[in-house]
Amino acid sequence: MLVFGLVALTAAVSASAIAYWLNRDAVLTRTQDATLDEFRKALKDDTDPLPSRPTCTELRDAALRMADNTQKYEVLLISRTADGKSCSAASDKDLFTLDVVPASLRHAVDQKRSVDQGNTSPYHLYWQRITLDGTPYLVGGATVNGGGPTGYLLKSLDTERQDLNSLAWSLGIATALALIGAALLAQAAAATVLRPVQRLGEAAHRLGEGHLDTRLQVSGSDELANLSHTFNRAAERLQKRVAELSAREASSRRFVADMSHELRTPLTAITAVTEVLEEEADSLDPMIAPAVQLVVSETRRLNDLVENLMEVTRFDAGTARLVLDDVDVADQVTACIDARAWLDAVELDAARGIVARLDPRRLDVILANLIGNALKHGGSPVRVSVRTETEDEEELLIKVRDHGPGIPEDVLPHVFDRFYKASASRPRSEGSGLGLSIAMENAHIHGGDISAANSAEGGAVFTLRLPMDASRIVADGAGDEPDGKGDSGAKGDGTAKGRGKEGGS
């Protein structure tokens, strides 16, 4: 509408200005020509009977006769009298005096030119437009050829100015009407063309945000209607395709969950048998002892893998919940390290008294994976520091740093990916590749995050950021979880951990 309005305004103003100036020139030229022609004729007719040296009375009578005209102009006659004095006679001496006539015009009127083939008269008629007390006037003058008096006219152009002002108002009203018409035309164009395009853009935006049920209302049979039909068909196919993929993904998650659940029963029995075999390892035949030890370790590994898979399926299904409690972070880190017999290999830098409202079980999972990963793939000593940081809101900052070779740059973006292992030649490493992924999920469910980087002093640094109070996350829909639900796959023995060389085992 703005573009339509600007175009219409520019066109209307241009047309009105051109029309005004053309009419102004025509009105003034017509009035000017008629007045000068009549003055020229009257100056000749009324001054010819005068003697060469007329009296002032004769000049005044001639001026009054000349002023009695159809063009309604005043006359001023100037001549030499018989006694050699100059006489100035005006038809209206109060309005028209010689002082009113511009000096340049007087000079041009009095100037005598040579008569030749190109100039047949020594004197010519000149004119000029002036303003007196805000009123426009036409001033003209000429000297009678052959020794006659000099005559001037003064005609008011106030009537022409009023006519031109009326014309200007009319053109202004026409311009306003043209602008209103352009606005209405723009409104019609917006309703028929631009608004459907805008609705199409908004629908595409909503579709891009995931609202797959977005559809356009179609009316008419023009190109925009065809485009709307095409959009609706594409959105419908996309919705069906996404629904199919979501169903397949849900089916896959159910399969993994069901499989993990079904594996737990036989694994429980196998684990019990392996524990018996491990207790009797010293009394076994040396030839079968290595095989028994292999069965024991692989059974434990399989048990951890099943636990991790069940935890992952809970995250994917959105059933993982927080069980919040007030946690002294220093005590929690110490308990995590002590439970896994890592006290000799880990340095703790944490002030007591830092209390955060978190899920202690999930925090233990995160710490177990990060510290165990650092011990396995980094190098002792592993340093754990606990700090608080305040920006927009207070948050907990836990850094786990090792003294190993660090993480290769091409591995850094993938350390939290599921089942990612940096070395393809070691697919059967001790870990499952799920530990860091589960740690990241547990951080996210708290409303936090984990980042991995290499320290400038050597070694890798994992930084855990958590809110000091995760109650807001629960209030936003996470909800509390009954005790015993949502336990993490890492059971505190450090087997569900890893990063760097094997990317997260």
matplotlib code that plots the C-alpha trace (Angstrom):
import matplotlib.pyplot as plt

x = [0.0, 2.9, 4.4, 1.0, 0.5, 4.0, 3.5, 0.1, 1.2, 4.2, 2.1, -0.7, 1.6, 3.6, 0.4, -1.1, 2.1, 2.3, -1.3, -1.0, 2.0, 0.5, -2.8, -0.9, 1.2, -1.9, -4.0, -1.2, -0.2, -3.8, -4.4, -1.0, -1.4, -4.9, -3.9, -0.8, -2.5, -5.3, -2.8, -0.8, -3.9, -5.2, -1.8, -1.7, -5.4, -5.6, -2.2, -2.3, -4.7, -2.4, -0.1, 3.7, 3.9, 0.6, -0.5, -0.8, -4.6, -4.5, -2.3, -4.6, -7.7, -5.9, -4.9, -8.5, -9.7, -7.1, -8.1, -11.6, -11.0, -12.2, -9.0, -9.3, -5.8, -4.5, -2.5, 0.4, 1.4, 4.7, 5.6, 7.3, 5.0, 5.2, 7.3, 9.9, 8.8, 8.1, 4.5, 3.3, -0.5, -2.1, -5.6, -5.3, -2.5, -2.9, -2.2, 0.0, 3.0, 6.3, 7.9, 5.9, 7.5, 10.8, 13.9, 14.9, 11.6, 11.8, 15.3, 14.2, 11.2, 13.3, 16.0, 16.0, 17.3, 18.7, 16.2, 17.5, 16.3, 16.0, 14.4, 11.7, 10.8, 13.1, 10.9, 9.3, 6.6, 8.1, 6.3, 7.1, 5.2, 5.6, 4.0, 2.7, 1.4, 1.0, -1.0, 0.5, 0.4, 1.4, 3.4, 4.0, 5.3, 6.2, 7.2, 5.1, 7.2, 7.5, 7.9, 4.8, 4.5, 5.6, 2.8, 2.7, 0.0, -0.6, -3.0, -4.0, -3.6, -5.5, -8.4, -6.0, -4.3, -7.6, -8.5, -5.1, -5.6, -8.9, -7.3, -4.5, -7.2, -9.0, -5.8, -4.9, -8.3, -7.8, -4.4, -6.0, -8.7, -6.1, -4.1, -7.3, -8.1, -4.5, -4.9, -8.1, -6.5, -3.6, -6.0, -7.7, -4.3, -3.3, -6.5, -6.3, -2.5, -0.3, -2.3, -2.5, 1.2, 1.7, -0.6, 1.5, 4.7, 3.2, 2.0, 5.4, 7.0, 4.6, 5.3, 9.0, 8.5, 7.0, 3.2, 2.6, -1.2, -0.9, -3.1, -4.2, -7.8, -8.1, -10.6, -10.7, -8.9, -6.0, -2.3, -2.3, -5.0, -3.0, 0.0, -2.1, -3.3, 0.3, 1.3, -1.5, -0.6, 3.1, 2.2, -0.1, 2.5, 5.1, 2.8, 2.2, 5.9, 6.8, 4.1, 5.5, 9.0, 7.8, 6.0, 9.1, 11.2, 8.8, 8.7, 12.5, 12.6, 10.0, 12.0, 15.2, 13.3, 11.6, 14.8, 16.7, 13.9, 13.8, 17.5, 17.5, 15.9, 18.5, 21.3, 20.3, 20.7, 23.9, 25.3, 24.6, 26.4, 29.4, 29.7, 29.8, 32.4, 34.5, 34.5, 35.7, 38.3, 41.2, 40.0, 39.4, 41.6, 44.3, 43.3, 39.7, 40.3, 41.0, 37.7, 35.8, 37.4, 36.4, 32.8, 32.7, 34.0, 31.9, 28.8, 29.4, 30.0, 26.7, 24.9, 26.1, 25.2, 21.6, 21.3, 22.6, 20.2, 17.3, 18.4, 18.7, 15.2, 13.8, 15.4, 14.1, 10.7, 10.6, 9.9, 13.1, 12.3, 14.1, 14.0, 15.3, 17.0, 19.3, 22.9, 26.2, 28.2, 31.5, 30.1, 28.5, 31.8, 33.6, 31.1, 31.3, 35.1, 35.1, 32.5, 34.7, 38.0, 39.4, 40.6, 44.3, 44.0, 41.7, 42.4, 39.3, 39.1, 35.7, 34.6, 32.1, 28.8, 27.9, 24.4, 22.4, 18.9, 19.6, 18.9, 21.8, 21.6, 21.8, 24.6, 26.5, 26.1, 27.5, 30.5, 31.2, 31.3, 33.4, 35.9, 36.1, 36.6, 39.4, 41.1, 40.8, 41.7, 43.5, 46.1, 46.6, 46.2, 42.6, 41.6, 37.9, 37.1, 33.7, 32.8, 29.6, 29.1, 26.6, 25.5, 21.7, 21.2, 23.5, 24.8, 27.1, 30.3, 32.2, 35.4, 37.1, 40.7, 43.1, 46.8, 46.7, 47.4, 44.0, 41.3, 42.0, 40.3, 38.4, 37.0, 35.9, 32.6, 31.6, 32.6, 29.0, 27.6, 26.1, 28.3, 31.0, 34.5, 37.5, 39.4, 37.6, 40.3, 39.1, 35.3, 35.4, 36.8, 35.7, 33.1, 29.8, 30.1, 27.0, 28.6, 29.2, 25.9, 24.0, 26.0, 24.9, 21.3, 21.4, 22.8, 20.1, 17.3, 18.6, 18.6, 22.5, 25.1, 28.6, 31.4, 34.7, 37.9, 41.6, 43.5, 46.3, 48.5, 47.8, 45.1, 41.3, 38.8, 35.2, 33.0, 29.6, 27.2, 24.1, 21.5, 21.8, 18.1, 16.5, 13.0, 12.2, 12.8, 10.5, 7.9, 8.1, 7.0, 9.7, 7.9, 9.3, 9.8, 9.0, 11.9, 13.5, 12.7, 15.1, 18.3, 21.1, 22.9, 26.2, 26.1, 29.1, 31.9, 33.1, 32.4, 29.9, 32.3, 34.9, 35.9, 38.8, 40.6, 37.4, 35.0, 32.7, 32.5]
y = [0.0, 2.3, 1.7, 2.2, 5.4, 6.8, 6.0, 7.5, 10.6, 11.1, 10.7, 12.9, 15.7, 15.6, 15.8, 18.5, 20.6, 20.3, 21.2, 24.1, 25.6, 25.2, 26.8, 29.5, 30.3, 30.2, 32.5, 35.1, 35.0, 35.5, 38.4, 40.0, 39.8, 41.2, 44.1, 45.0, 44.9, 47.1, 49.5, 49.7, 50.6, 53.1, 54.7, 55.4, 56.4, 58.7, 60.4, 61.1, 64.1, 65.7, 68.5, 67.8, 69.8, 69.0, 70.6, 68.6, 68.9, 67.4, 64.6, 63.9, 63.8, 61.4, 59.2, 59.1, 58.1, 55.4, 54.1, 53.6, 50.2, 46.6, 45.3, 47.7, 49.0, 52.4, 54.7, 57.1, 59.5, 61.5, 64.3, 67.7, 70.8, 74.0, 75.7, 72.7, 71.2, 67.5, 66.6, 63.3, 62.6, 59.5, 58.2, 57.3, 59.4, 57.7, 54.3, 54.8, 57.0, 56.8, 55.4, 52.2, 51.5, 49.5, 51.4, 48.7, 49.0, 52.8, 52.5, 50.0, 52.2, 55.4, 53.7, 54.7, 52.1, 52.5, 51.9, 49.4, 46.5, 44.3, 47.1, 49.2, 51.3, 53.3, 52.5, 49.3, 48.1, 46.5, 44.8, 43.3, 41.6, 43.1, 42.8, 45.8, 45.2, 41.5, 42.1, 41.0, 43.6, 43.8, 47.0, 47.9, 50.9, 52.4, 55.7, 56.8, 56.7, 60.1, 62.2, 61.4, 61.0, 58.0, 55.9, 53.3, 50.9, 49.2, 46.2, 44.2, 40.4, 39.6, 38.1, 35.8, 34.9, 33.9, 31.8, 30.1, 29.5, 27.9, 25.8, 24.8, 23.8, 21.7, 20.0, 19.4, 17.8, 15.7, 14.6, 13.6, 11.7, 10.0, 9.0, 7.6, 5.7, 4.3, 3.2, 1.5, -0.2, -1.2, -2.6, -4.6, -5.8, -6.8, -8.7, -10.6, -11.0, -9.9, -11.3, -14.8, -14.7, -13.5, -16.3, -18.8, -17.5, -17.7, -21.2, -22.2, -20.7, -22.7, -25.9, -25.3, -25.0, -28.5, -27.7, -30.4, -30.0, -26.5, -26.1, -23.2, -22.2, -22.3, -20.1, -19.4, -21.0, -18.7, -19.3, -18.5, -21.1, -23.7, -22.8, -23.2, -26.6, -27.7, -26.5, -28.4, -31.6, -31.2, -30.6, -33.6, -35.9, -34.5, -35.1, -38.7, -39.3, -37.9, -39.9, -43.0, -42.2, -41.4, -44.7, -46.6, -44.7, -45.5, -49.1, -49.2, -47.7, -50.2, -53.0, -51.9, -51.4, -54.8, -56.5, -54.9, -55.9, -59.5, -59.8, -58.8, -62.1, -64.5, -62.0, -62.2, -65.9, -65.8, -63.1, -65.3, -68.2, -66.1, -64.8, -68.4, -69.3, -66.2, -67.2, -70.7, -69.4, -70.5, -74.1, -74.4, -76.2, -73.7, -74.7, -73.4, -70.5, -67.9, -69.0, -68.5, -65.1, -64.1, -65.2, -63.2, -60.0, -60.2, -61.0, -57.8, -55.9, -57.2, -56.4, -52.8, -52.5, -53.6, -51.2, -48.4, -49.3, -49.2, -45.8, -44.5, -45.7, -43.9, -40.6, -41.2, -42.0, -38.9, -40.9, -40.0, -37.7, -35.9, -36.7, -33.5, -33.2, -30.7, -31.9, -30.8, -30.9, -31.5, -34.5, -35.9, -35.8, -37.3, -40.1, -40.8, -41.1, -43.1, -45.6, -46.4, -46.5, -43.5, -41.5, -42.0, -41.0, -38.0, -34.5, -32.7, -28.9, -28.2, -26.0, -27.4, -25.7, -25.4, -26.8, -27.3, -28.7, -31.6, -35.3, -36.9, -40.2, -38.5, -36.2, -39.4, -40.9, -37.8, -37.6, -41.3, -41.1, -38.0, -39.0, -42.6, -41.5, -39.2, -42.0, -44.5, -42.4, -39.4, -39.7, -39.3, -37.2, -36.2, -32.9, -32.2, -28.6, -27.2, -23.6, -21.4, -18.9, -16.0, -14.4, -14.1, -16.7, -18.8, -22.1, -24.9, -25.3, -28.7, -29.2, -32.6, -32.3, -35.1, -35.0, -37.2, -36.4, -34.6, -35.3, -35.1, -32.2, -34.4, -36.4, -33.4, -32.8, -36.5, -37.4, -37.2, -39.2, -42.6, -45.6, -43.4, -44.7, -42.8, -45.9, -48.1, -50.7, -51.2, -51.9, -54.2, -51.9, -52.3, -49.5, -49.4, -45.9, -44.8, -43.4, -39.8, -39.7, -40.7, -38.1, -35.4, -36.5, -36.4, -32.8, -31.8, -33.1, -30.8, -27.9, -28.0, -28.9, -30.5, -29.3, -30.9, -29.1, -29.5, -27.6, -25.2, -26.9, -30.4, -32.9, -32.8, -30.7, -31.6, -28.8, -29.6, -26.7, -27.2, -24.8, -24.5, -25.2, -27.5, -27.0, -24.7, -27.6, -29.8, -27.0, -26.7, -30.3, -32.7, -33.7, -35.9, -39.5, -42.2, -43.7, -46.5, -45.2, -43.7, -45.0, -44.4, -47.2, -46.5, -48.3, -46.6, -48.9, -46.7, -49.2, -47.0, -44.2, -43.1, -40.5, -39.3, -42.3, -44.4, -41.5, -42.5, -46.1]
z = [0.0, 0.7, -2.7, -4.4, -2.4, -3.3, -7.0, -7.0, -5.0, -7.3, -10.5, -9.2, -7.9, -11.2, -13.3, -11.1, -11.1, -14.9, -15.3, -12.9, -14.6, -18.1, -17.0, -15.1, -18.2, -20.4, -18.1, -17.6, -21.2, -22.4, -20.0, -20.7, -24.5, -24.4, -22.1, -24.0, -27.4, -26.1, -24.5, -27.7, -29.7, -27.1, -26.7, -30.5, -30.8, -27.7, -28.1, -31.9, -31.5, -28.8, -29.8, -29.7, -26.5, -24.7, -21.4, -18.2, -18.5, -22.0, -20.8, -17.9, -20.1, -22.5, -19.5, -18.3, -21.8, -22.0, -18.5, -19.6, -21.1, -20.9, -19.3, -16.3, -16.1, -15.0, -17.3, -16.7, -19.4, -19.4, -21.8, -22.1, -21.9, -24.0, -21.3, -21.4, -18.1, -17.6, -16.9, -15.4, -15.6, -14.2, -14.3, -10.6, -9.1, -5.6, -7.0, -10.1, -10.0, -11.8, -8.6, -9.1, -12.5, -12.0, -13.1, -15.5, -17.3, -17.5, -18.9, -21.5, -22.5, -22.8, -24.8, -28.5, -30.9, -34.4, -37.2, -39.7, -41.8, -38.7, -36.5, -38.0, -34.9, -32.5, -29.5, -28.3, -25.9, -22.7, -19.8, -16.4, -13.5, -10.1, -6.6, -4.6, -1.1, -1.8, -5.0, -8.4, -11.1, -14.8, -15.7, -19.3, -21.1, -24.4, -26.0, -28.9, -32.1, -33.8, -30.8, -28.8, -25.0, -23.0, -21.6, -18.8, -17.7, -14.4, -14.4, -11.3, -11.7, -8.5, -10.4, -12.3, -9.0, -7.4, -10.4, -10.2, -6.5, -7.2, -9.8, -7.3, -4.7, -7.4, -8.4, -4.7, -4.1, -7.3, -6.0, -2.6, -4.4, -6.6, -3.4, -1.8, -5.0, -5.0, -1.4, -2.2, -5.2, -3.0, -0.5, -3.2, -4.5, -1.0, -0.4, -3.7, -4.1, -1.3, 1.7, 0.2, -0.3, 3.3, 4.6, 2.5, 4.1, 7.6, 6.9, 5.6, 8.8, 11.0, 9.0, 9.5, 13.2, 13.3, 13.0, 10.4, 10.5, 9.0, 6.0, 3.8, 3.0, -0.8, -2.7, -6.4, -9.3, -10.1, -9.8, -6.0, -5.5, -7.4, -5.2, -2.1, -3.3, -3.9, -0.4, 1.2, -0.7, 0.2, 3.9, 4.0, 2.4, 4.8, 7.8, 6.7, 6.2, 9.6, 11.2, 9.6, 10.7, 14.2, 14.4, 13.2, 15.7, 18.5, 17.4, 17.5, 21.0, 22.2, 20.6, 22.4, 25.7, 25.4, 24.4, 27.3, 29.7, 28.4, 28.7, 32.3, 33.5, 31.9, 32.8, 36.4, 36.4, 34.4, 36.7, 39.7, 38.1, 37.1, 40.7, 41.9, 39.2, 40.2, 43.9, 42.9, 40.4, 42.6, 42.7, 38.9, 36.5, 35.2, 31.7, 32.1, 34.5, 31.7, 30.0, 33.2, 33.8, 30.2, 30.8, 34.1, 32.5, 29.4, 31.5, 33.6, 30.4, 28.9, 32.1, 32.0, 28.3, 29.0, 31.9, 29.7, 26.9, 29.3, 30.5, 26.9, 26.1, 29.1, 27.8, 24.3, 25.5, 27.7, 30.9, 32.7, 35.7, 38.4, 42.1, 43.6, 46.9, 48.6, 47.8, 49.3, 46.1, 47.8, 49.8, 46.7, 44.7, 47.6, 47.9, 44.2, 44.3, 47.5, 46.2, 43.3, 45.1, 43.2, 46.2, 45.4, 41.7, 42.0, 43.5, 44.7, 44.9, 46.3, 49.2, 51.5, 52.0, 48.3, 48.4, 45.2, 44.7, 42.2, 41.6, 43.6, 41.7, 38.3, 39.5, 40.7, 37.2, 35.5, 37.9, 37.6, 33.8, 33.6, 36.3, 35.2, 31.6, 32.6, 34.6, 31.8, 28.8, 30.3, 32.9, 36.6, 38.5, 37.6, 39.2, 40.0, 40.9, 42.0, 41.7, 41.6, 38.9, 38.7, 35.5, 34.9, 37.5, 39.8, 38.4, 39.5, 37.6, 37.9, 35.9, 35.5, 34.1, 33.3, 32.4, 29.3, 25.7, 25.2, 22.7, 19.0, 17.3, 14.9, 17.9, 20.0, 18.2, 18.6, 22.2, 23.4, 20.4, 21.2, 20.5, 19.1, 19.4, 18.0, 16.9, 14.4, 15.0, 18.6, 18.3, 21.3, 23.8, 27.4, 27.2, 25.3, 23.9, 25.8, 29.0, 28.0, 26.1, 29.2, 31.2, 28.7, 28.9, 32.7, 32.5, 30.0, 32.1, 34.9, 32.5, 32.2, 29.8, 29.4, 27.2, 26.2, 25.4, 25.6, 28.2, 27.2, 29.8, 28.4, 29.0, 28.4, 30.4, 30.8, 32.1, 33.7, 34.2, 36.2, 37.8, 41.5, 41.8, 39.2, 40.7, 37.8, 35.4, 37.4, 37.5, 33.7, 33.3, 34.2, 37.4, 40.1, 39.6, 42.1, 43.9, 42.1, 38.7, 36.2, 37.8, 35.5, 33.6, 35.3, 38.6, 40.2, 39.1, 36.3, 33.5, 31.7, 30.9, 28.5, 26.0, 23.9, 22.6, 22.5, 22.3, 25.2, 26.2]

ax = plt.figure().add_subplot(projection="3d")
ax.plot(x, y, z, "-o")
ax.set_aspect("equal")
plt.show()
